[in-house]
């Protein structure tokens, strides 16, 4: 289950216009079960990256738009 505060961040760019999202954001935007998406990420079915945080340490895992589109297309096949 994704909490609303996990979907918010400091960016002023609307979620639908971004090039990458956190796992909870991607699940919400694509209407996919969060736990299923996280499991696919953990199994290596979806590539993620960790952009640096403001402190320079790796932040939460992010999924690129192209990777989500590829994954959703693979689910439809």
N, CA, C and O atoms as a GROMACS GRO file, in nm:
protein
  308
    1UNK      N    1   0.085  -0.117   0.000
    1UNK     CA    2   0.000   0.000   0.000
    1UNK      C    3   0.090   0.124   0.000
    1UNK      O    4   0.186   0.133   0.076
    2UNK      N    5   0.056   0.220  -0.086
    2UNK     CA    6   0.135   0.341  -0.099
    2UNK      C    7   0.066   0.454  -0.023
    2UNK      O    8  -0.053   0.480  -0.043
    3UNK      N    9   0.140   0.519   0.063
    3UNK     CA   10   0.086   0.633   0.137
    3UNK      C   11   0.098   0.759   0.055
    3UNK      O   12   0.191   0.774  -0.023
    4UNK      N   13   0.004   0.850   0.072
    4UNK     CA   14   0.003   0.974  -0.006
    4UNK      C   15   0.132   1.055   0.011
    4UNK      O   16   0.179   1.116  -0.085
    5UNK      N   17   0.189   1.056   0.131
    5UNK     CA   18   0.310   1.136   0.153
    5UNK      C   19   0.430   1.078   0.078
    5UNK      O   20   0.528   1.149   0.057
    6UNK      N   21   0.424   0.950   0.037
    6UNK     CA   22   0.532   0.892  -0.042
    6UNK      C   23   0.527   0.940  -0.187
    6UNK      O   24   0.626   0.928  -0.260
    7UNK      N   25   0.414   0.993  -0.228
    7UNK     CA   26   0.399   1.039  -0.365
    7UNK      C   27   0.441   1.184  -0.381
    7UNK      O   28   0.465   1.230  -0.493
    8UNK      N   29   0.452   1.257  -0.271
    8UNK     CA   30   0.487   1.399  -0.276
    8UNK      C   31   0.638   1.416  -0.266
    8UNK      O   32   0.707   1.338  -0.200
    9UNK      N   33   0.687   1.520  -0.331
    9UNK     CA   34   0.827   1.557  -0.316
    9UNK      C   35   0.841   1.706  -0.347
    9UNK      O   36   0.741   1.773  -0.370
   10UNK      N   37   0.961   1.757  -0.346
   10UNK     CA   38   0.984   1.900  -0.361
   10UNK      C   39   0.975   1.949  -0.506
   10UNK      O   40   0.975   2.070  -0.530
   11UNK      N   41   0.968   1.859  -0.600
   11UNK     CA   42   0.966   1.898  -0.741
   11UNK      C   43   0.835   1.967  -0.778
   11UNK      O   44   0.728   1.930  -0.731
   12UNK      N   45   0.846   2.068  -0.861
   12UNK     CA   46   0.726   2.138  -0.910
   12UNK      C   47   0.676   2.078  -1.041
   12UNK      O   48   0.572   2.119  -1.092
   13UNK      N   49   0.750   1.983  -1.095
   13UNK     CA   50   0.710   1.918  -1.220
   13UNK      C   51   0.603   1.813  -1.189
   13UNK      O   52   0.624   1.728  -1.103
   14UNK      N   53   0.488   1.819  -1.258
   14UNK     CA   54   0.384   1.719  -1.233
   14UNK      C   55   0.436   1.577  -1.257
   14UNK      O   56   0.522   1.556  -1.343
   15UNK      N   57   0.386   1.481  -1.181
   15UNK     CA   58   0.432   1.342  -1.194
   15UNK      C   59   0.427   1.292  -1.337
   15UNK      O   60   0.522   1.230  -1.385
   16UNK      N   61   0.318   1.318  -1.407
   16UNK     CA   62   0.300   1.264  -1.542
   16UNK      C   63   0.400   1.320  -1.642
   16UNK      O   64   0.420   1.260  -1.748
   17UNK      N   65   0.464   1.433  -1.612
   17UNK     CA   66   0.559   1.495  -1.704
   17UNK      C   67   0.704   1.460  -1.674
   17UNK      O   68   0.794   1.503  -1.747
   18UNK      N   69   0.728   1.385  -1.570
   18UNK     CA   70   0.866   1.354  -1.531
   18UNK      C   71   0.925   1.242  -1.617
   18UNK      O   72   0.852   1.165  -1.680
   19UNK      N   73   1.057   1.234  -1.618
   19UNK     CA   74   1.127   1.130  -1.693
   19UNK      C   75   1.159   1.009  -1.607
   19UNK      O   76   1.198   0.904  -1.659
   20UNK      N   77   1.144   1.022  -1.474
   20UNK     CA   78   1.170   0.911  -1.382
   20UNK      C   79   1.091   0.933  -1.254
   20UNK      O   80   1.058   1.046  -1.217
   21UNK      N   81   1.060   0.821  -1.186
   21UNK     CA   82   0.983   0.828  -1.064
   21UNK      C   83   1.039   0.733  -0.961
   21UNK      O   84   1.113   0.640  -0.994
   22UNK      N   85   1.004   0.756  -0.835
   22UNK     CA   86   1.031   0.657  -0.732
   22UNK      C   87   0.936   0.539  -0.756
   22UNK      O   88   0.841   0.551  -0.833
   23UNK      N   89   0.962   0.429  -0.691
   23UNK     CA   90   0.876   0.312  -0.712
   23UNK      C   91   0.731   0.340  -0.671
   23UNK      O   92   0.640   0.304  -0.746
   24UNK      N   93   0.704   0.403  -0.556
   24UNK     CA   94   0.564   0.434  -0.522
   24UNK      C   95   0.498   0.528  -0.624
   24UNK      O   96   0.381   0.510  -0.658
   25UNK      N   97   0.572   0.627  -0.672
   25UNK     CA   98   0.517   0.720  -0.771
   25UNK      C   99   0.484   0.648  -0.901
   25UNK      O  100   0.377   0.670  -0.958
   26UNK      N  101   0.574   0.562  -0.948
   26UNK     CA  102   0.551   0.489  -1.073
   26UNK      C  103   0.430   0.396  -1.059
   26UNK      O  104   0.348   0.387  -1.150
   27UNK      N  105   0.419   0.328  -0.946
   27UNK     CA  106   0.306   0.238  -0.924
   27UNK      C  107   0.175   0.315  -0.928
   27UNK      O  108   0.078   0.271  -0.990
   28UNK      N  109   0.172   0.430  -0.863
   28UNK     CA  110   0.050   0.511  -0.861
   28UNK      C  111   0.017   0.565  -1.000
   28UNK      O  112  -0.098   0.560  -1.043
   29UNK      N  113   0.116   0.616  -1.068
   29UNK     CA  114   0.094   0.676  -1.200
   29UNK      C  115   0.046   0.575  -1.304
   29UNK      O  116  -0.040   0.606  -1.386
   30UNK      N  117   0.104   0.454  -1.301
   30UNK     CA  118   0.069   0.352  -1.399
   30UNK      C  119  -0.045   0.262  -1.353
   30UNK      O  120  -0.090   0.175  -1.428
   31UNK      N  121  -0.093   0.282  -1.230
   31UNK     CA  122  -0.204   0.201  -1.180
   31UNK      C  123  -0.165   0.055  -1.157
   31UNK      O  124  -0.246  -0.036  -1.175
   32UNK      N  125  -0.039   0.035  -1.116
   32UNK     CA  126   0.013  -0.100  -1.091
   32UNK      C  127   0.026  -0.119  -0.940
   32UNK      O  128   0.052  -0.024  -0.867
   33UNK      N  129   0.007  -0.242  -0.895
   33UNK     CA  130   0.022  -0.275  -0.754
   33UNK      C  131   0.164  -0.246  -0.709
   33UNK      O  132   0.260  -0.292  -0.772
   34UNK      N  133   0.179  -0.171  -0.602
   34UNK     CA  134   0.311  -0.132  -0.552
   34UNK      C  135   0.397  -0.253  -0.518
   34UNK      O  136   0.513  -0.259  -0.558
   35UNK      N  137   0.340  -0.348  -0.445
   35UNK     CA  138   0.419  -0.465  -0.405
   35UNK      C  139   0.465  -0.546  -0.526
   35UNK      O  140   0.577  -0.597  -0.528
   36UNK      N  141   0.380  -0.558  -0.626
   36UNK     CA  142   0.418  -0.629  -0.748
   36UNK      C  143   0.528  -0.557  -0.824
   36UNK      O  144   0.619  -0.621  -0.877
   37UNK      N  145   0.521  -0.424  -0.829
   37UNK     CA  146   0.624  -0.346  -0.897
   37UNK      C  147   0.756  -0.356  -0.821
   37UNK      O  148   0.862  -0.370  -0.882
   38UNK      N  149   0.750  -0.348  -0.691
   38UNK     CA  150   0.872  -0.359  -0.608
   38UNK      C  151   0.935  -0.497  -0.625
   38UNK      O  152   1.057  -0.509  -0.632
   39UNK      N  153   0.852  -0.600  -0.633
   39UNK     CA  154   0.903  -0.735  -0.654
   39UNK      C  155   0.970  -0.746  -0.790
   39UNK      O  156   1.075  -0.809  -0.802
   40UNK      N  157   0.911  -0.687  -0.893
   40UNK     CA  158   0.972  -0.690  -1.027
   40UNK      C  159   1.107  -0.618  -1.026
   40UNK      O  160   1.201  -0.663  -1.091
   41UNK      N  161   1.116  -0.508  -0.953
   41UNK     CA  162   1.242  -0.436  -0.940
   41UNK      C  163   1.345  -0.523  -0.868
   41UNK      O  164   1.459  -0.534  -0.914
   42UNK      N  165   1.306  -0.584  -0.758
   42UNK     CA  166   1.397  -0.666  -0.679
   42UNK      C  167   1.445  -0.790  -0.755
   42UNK      O  168   1.556  -0.838  -0.732
   43UNK      N  169   1.361  -0.842  -0.847
   43UNK     CA  170   1.398  -0.957  -0.927
   43UNK      C  171   1.482  -0.919  -1.049
   43UNK      O  172   1.532  -1.006  -1.120
   44UNK      N  173   1.497  -0.790  -1.073
   44UNK     CA  174   1.577  -0.745  -1.186
   44UNK      C  175   1.499  -0.732  -1.316
   44UNK      O  176   1.559  -0.714  -1.423
   45UNK      N  177   1.366  -0.740  -1.310
   45UNK     CA  178   1.285  -0.725  -1.430
   45UNK      C  179   1.276  -0.580  -1.476
   45UNK      O  180   1.245  -0.552  -1.591
   46UNK      N  181   1.304  -0.488  -1.384
   46UNK     CA  182   1.299  -0.344  -1.413
   46UNK      C  183   1.429  -0.283  -1.365
   46UNK      O  184   1.468  -0.301  -1.250
   47UNK      N  185   1.496  -0.210  -1.453
   47UNK     CA  186   1.620  -0.141  -1.415
   47UNK      C  187   1.587  -0.014  -1.338
   47UNK      O  188   1.494   0.060  -1.374
   48UNK      N  189   1.662   0.012  -1.234
   48UNK     CA  190   1.645   0.134  -1.155
   48UNK      C  191   1.780   0.202  -1.139
   48UNK      O  192   1.884   0.147  -1.173
   49UNK      N  193   1.776   0.324  -1.089
   49UNK     CA  194   1.897   0.397  -1.056
   49UNK      C  195   1.872   0.476  -0.929
   49UNK      O  196   1.757   0.502  -0.892
   50UNK      N  197   1.980   0.514  -0.863
   50UNK     CA  198   1.970   0.592  -0.739
   50UNK      C  199   2.040   0.725  -0.760
   50UNK      O  200   2.163   0.732  -0.751
   51UNK      N  201   1.964   0.832  -0.787
   51UNK     CA  202   2.030   0.963  -0.802
   51UNK      C  203   2.084   1.009  -0.668
   51UNK      O  204   2.033   0.969  -0.563
   52UNK      N  205   2.186   1.093  -0.670
   52UNK     CA  206   2.240   1.142  -0.543
   52UNK      C  207   2.141   1.233  -0.472
   52UNK      O  208   2.069   1.310  -0.535
   53UNK      N  209   2.139   1.222  -0.341
   53UNK     CA  210   2.054   1.311  -0.261
   53UNK      C  211   2.125   1.445  -0.242
   53UNK      O  212   2.236   1.465  -0.292
   54UNK      N  213   2.061   1.534  -0.170
   54UNK     CA  214   2.122   1.664  -0.142
   54UNK      C  215   2.250   1.650  -0.062
   54UNK      O  216   2.339   1.735  -0.070
   55UNK      N  217   2.260   1.543   0.016
   55UNK     CA  218   2.381   1.519   0.096
   55UNK      C  219   2.488   1.444   0.018
   55UNK      O  220   2.599   1.424   0.067
   56UNK      N  221   2.455   1.403  -0.105
   56UNK     CA  222   2.551   1.331  -0.187
   56UNK      C  223   2.545   1.180  -0.173
   56UNK      O  224   2.620   1.109  -0.240
   57UNK      N  225   2.458   1.131  -0.088
   57UNK     CA  226   2.442   0.987  -0.074
   57UNK      C  227   2.334   0.937  -0.170
   57UNK      O  228   2.251   1.016  -0.213
   58UNK      N  229   2.334   0.809  -0.205
   58UNK     CA  230   2.230   0.758  -0.295
   58UNK      C  231   2.091   0.775  -0.235
   58UNK      O  232   2.070   0.748  -0.116
   59UNK      N  233   1.997   0.820  -0.315
   59UNK     CA  234   1.860   0.838  -0.267
   59UNK      C  235   1.776   0.714  -0.300
   59UNK      O  236   1.831   0.607  -0.328
   60UNK      N  237   1.645   0.728  -0.296
   60UNK     CA  238   1.555   0.618  -0.328
   60UNK      C  239   1.574   0.571  -0.471
   60UNK      O  240   1.621   0.646  -0.557
   61UNK      N  241   1.537   0.446  -0.495
   61UNK     CA  242   1.546   0.394  -0.631
   61UNK      C  243   1.444   0.465  -0.720
   61UNK      O  244   1.331   0.490  -0.679
   62UNK      N  245   1.487   0.497  -0.841
   62UNK     CA  246   1.402   0.561  -0.941
   62UNK      C  247   1.393   0.472  -1.064
   62UNK      O  248   1.486   0.398  -1.096
   63UNK      N  249   1.280   0.482  -1.133
   63UNK     CA  250   1.257   0.407  -1.256
   63UNK      C  251   1.236   0.507  -1.369
   63UNK      O  252   1.155   0.599  -1.356
   64UNK      N  253   1.309   0.490  -1.478
   64UNK     CA  254   1.294   0.579  -1.594
   64UNK      C  255   1.164   0.550  -1.668
   64UNK      O  256   1.114   0.437  -1.667
   65UNK      N  257   1.110   0.653  -1.731
   65UNK     CA  258   0.986   0.641  -1.807
   65UNK      C  259   0.996   0.530  -1.912
   65UNK      O  260   0.904   0.449  -1.925
   66UNK      N  261   1.108   0.525  -1.987
   66UNK     CA  262   1.125   0.424  -2.092
   66UNK      C  263   1.120   0.283  -2.033
   66UNK      O  264   1.065   0.191  -2.094
   67UNK      N  265   1.178   0.267  -1.915
   67UNK     CA  266   1.180   0.136  -1.851
   67UNK      C  267   1.040   0.095  -1.807
   67UNK      O  268   1.002  -0.021  -1.820
   68UNK      N  269   0.963   0.189  -1.755
   68UNK     CA  270   0.824   0.158  -1.715
   68UNK      C  271   0.740   0.125  -1.838
   68UNK      O  272   0.660   0.031  -1.835
   69UNK      N  273   0.758   0.201  -1.945
   69UNK     CA  274   0.683   0.173  -2.069
   69UNK      C  275   0.716   0.032  -2.121
   69UNK      O  276   0.627  -0.041  -2.165
   70UNK      N  277   0.846  -0.004  -2.115
   70UNK     CA  278   0.888  -0.137  -2.160
   70UNK      C  279   0.825  -0.245  -2.072
   70UNK      O  280   0.776  -0.346  -2.123
   71UNK      N  281   0.826  -0.224  -1.943
   71UNK     CA  282   0.772  -0.322  -1.849
   71UNK      C  283   0.621  -0.339  -1.869
   71UNK      O  284   0.571  -0.451  -1.874
   72UNK      N  285   0.549  -0.230  -1.880
   72UNK     CA  286   0.404  -0.237  -1.900
   72UNK      C  287   0.372  -0.309  -2.031
   72UNK      O  288   0.279  -0.390  -2.037
   73UNK      N  289   0.448  -0.280  -2.135
   73UNK     CA  290   0.427  -0.348  -2.264
   73UNK      C  291   0.451  -0.497  -2.252
   73UNK      O  292   0.380  -0.577  -2.312
   74UNK      N  293   0.553  -0.536  -2.172
   74UNK     CA  294   0.581  -0.679  -2.154
   74UNK      C  295   0.467  -0.748  -2.078
   74UNK      O  296   0.443  -0.867  -2.098
   75UNK      N  297   0.398  -0.676  -1.992
   75UNK     CA  298   0.284  -0.733  -1.920
   75UNK      C  299   0.165  -0.758  -2.012
   75UNK      O  300   0.086  -0.850  -1.991
   76UNK      N  301   0.155  -0.675  -2.116
   76UNK     CA  302   0.041  -0.687  -2.208
   76UNK      C  303   0.059  -0.802  -2.305
   76UNK      O  304  -0.039  -0.850  -2.364
   77UNK      N  305   0.183  -0.849  -2.323
   77UNK     CA  306   0.209  -0.957  -2.421
   77UNK      C  307   0.172  -1.092  -2.366
   77UNK      O  308   0.188  -1.193  -2.436
   0.00000   0.00000   0.00000
